[in-house]
Amino acid sequence: MRESDPFENPAAQQLKLFLYLVPVVGFFPALWSLYYRSGSKQERDLSRVVVTLTLGWLLAYLLLGVGAETVESWSLPLLVTSSLLTSGFFLTNVWLMVRLWQRKSVRLPGVSQLGDRLP
C-alpha cells in the first residue's frame, strides 16, 4: 500500500505556498522546490516569483548598502531608499499572501516574466 503525500491535502498545500511567501525565509524552500523540480505547476510558478523577487531585493539592498558606505555625501538618501525598498519587498510579500488566500493569481508584471526565464 502506497503512503499518501501529506501535502496532497489542499489546505496543507495552501499552507506550504504561504511558507514560500514569508519574506527571506520562504526563499529557501522555494529554491529547493525549483532545484529539485518538485511540486505542482502553481507551486513552481510561485517559487519562481519568490526566488526572482528575493534575489532582486537582495541585489538592490546590497548595492544600496555598498553605495551608502562608499559615497558619504549620498549616505542618507541611499539608506532611506534601501529602507523603502525593504518595506516594499515585505509589503509585496504580504500582498501576494492575501492574493493567494483569495485564490487569485500571484503573478507580478515583470517579475513573473523574468522568473519564467529560469530553467
N, C-alpha and C positions, 0 to 999 in steps of 0.2 A: 504494500500500500504506500502510495506517494504522500510525503508530508506536504501540507499546503503552505504556501508562502504567507507569512504574517502580514505582508503589505498588499495582499490581494483584496483585503477589506477596503472599500472606498474611503472610509473615514481615516484609516491608517495611512492610505496613500496621500490623502489631503494633508495630513499632519506632516508627512515626510516632505511634501512640497513646501509647506510653511517653514520647515527647518532650513531648507535651501535659501530662503529669503531673509534669514536672520543675518543682519549686516556683519561682515567679516567672517564670522563663524561658519555661516552657511556656504561659504566659498569652497571649503574643503570637501564636504560630501558632494557638492555639485561637480567639482573637479573629478572626484572619484567616479561618479556616475558617467561622466564623459570619457574618462580614461578607459574604463572597462566596458564602455558601450552597453550599459545595463539600463533597465527601466523602460517605461512606456515612451511613446513619442512626446507626450506632454512633458514628461519628466526630463527628457533630453533637451527639448526646446527651452524649458525653464532653466536648466543647467547652463545652457549656452548664454542666455541672458545674464544670469548671475555671474558667471565667470567673466564675461566681457565687461559688465558694469563694474565689478570689483577691481579688475585689472586696470581699467581706465581711471577709476578713482585713485587707486594706489599710485599709479604713474604720475597723475597730476598732483597728488598730495606730496609725493617725494620731490618732484620738480619745483613746486612752490616752496617747500621747506629749504631746499638747497639754494634757491634764489634768495630767500629771506636771509640766509646765513651769509651769502656771498656779497650781496649789494646792500649795505647798511641803510642807504637812503630810501630804499624800497622795502625795507623790512616790514614795517607795519601794514602797508597795503597788501603785500603778499601773504602775510599771516592772516589778515582779515579775509582775503579771498580763499585761502585754504580752509578756514573755519566755515565759510559759506558753502564751499564745495562739499565738505564733510557733512554738514547739515542737510544739504540737498541729497546726498547719497543715502543718508539714513531715511529721509522722508520719502524718497523714491522707493526704497525697500518696503516701507510701511504701506505706501500707496499700492504697490504690487501685491502685498498681503491682502489688502482689502479687496482688490480685484479678483484675487484667487478665491477668497471667501465667497464672493458674489458669483463665482464660476464664470467670470469673464476672461477675455484674452489677456495674457500678461506680456504680450509683445510690446517692445518700445521702439518707436521710429529711430532709425539709425543704429541703435544698439543691437536690435534683433537682426538687422541685415548684416552687420559686421559679425555677429555671432554665428550666423548661418554659414559664413565662410570658413569657420573652424571645421576641421576634419571630423 
